[in-house]
């Protein structure tokens, strides 16, 4: 009889927490808790919210009639930590210390490990994180830019990208350690990754490089950007907001909604059509560059994220890159399941937990 592992998952966002219970691969309960700006504003730092959000997790377990001590593991979204290899990590005192002190940056996802670890402290339940955005397995030559002061650094949708590759391998009978993939996660931010035999050897930074996105500017002409920064027309914070949050389609069209843009195109809006096609063109161009990184040896090109739910986007991008490899589409992102499966692989002894860098 298959052993049942009961896993509690927490994915904290800036104004919400997503919670779920899994019995092995099956999600048996899910809840999204939204927080008002007023509720969040009373906490000076993000990590000050941990006890507040933990109470919501306790209430969720109570609603499901689950006693905390019956859990097999608690897994949280990984936060801003040291660069690390892809995998599942047991939450350690060093991880907790780095997150509590915001040593590598402050972000809502930092609470994931802290919330999971609170159950270790109270009940001795194993706590894990899986594939945080700081996963760094780049080959050394991928780190260089034309300025030694500014090396390339990965910041990408590692959790979903690695999960959809594993899913694709299961569905199509491939071996993660034997095959190569190019994956484009298309959402508010876009990451395009070259995965060589299970390792991400190069990836576009989802915040500051690659194609422009629904809300991010992507790579820009550097001299023109410098001129804009020193024009006196914008403050530093305004420039940063233009790059992340108010860039991309928001800058061109005033919205980041692909549904709204598709409706405009159907109504004959030529500007919206051109900007949409320009984004698809840039996504395809980025995919092509990562096919080159893998010397053309690519088993599948995978399109995922919320943007992969948009048929016209998938059709447009595919028209450019289907010549390289078959296209596999995995719409949306299932982060809760990806986190649970990362913990489950360790609980089943299918893989060893990775060691957080010293």
Beta strands, then each sheet from edge to edge (+ up, - down):
strand 1: 6-12
strand 2: 16-23
strand 3: 26-34
strand 4: 73-77
strand 5: 88-90
strand 6: 126-130
strand 7: 180-186
strand 8: 190-196
strand 9: 199-203
strand 10: 300-305
strand 11: 327-331
sheet 1: 3+ 2- 1+ 4+ 6+ 5-
sheet 2: 9+ 8- 7+ 10+ 11+
end
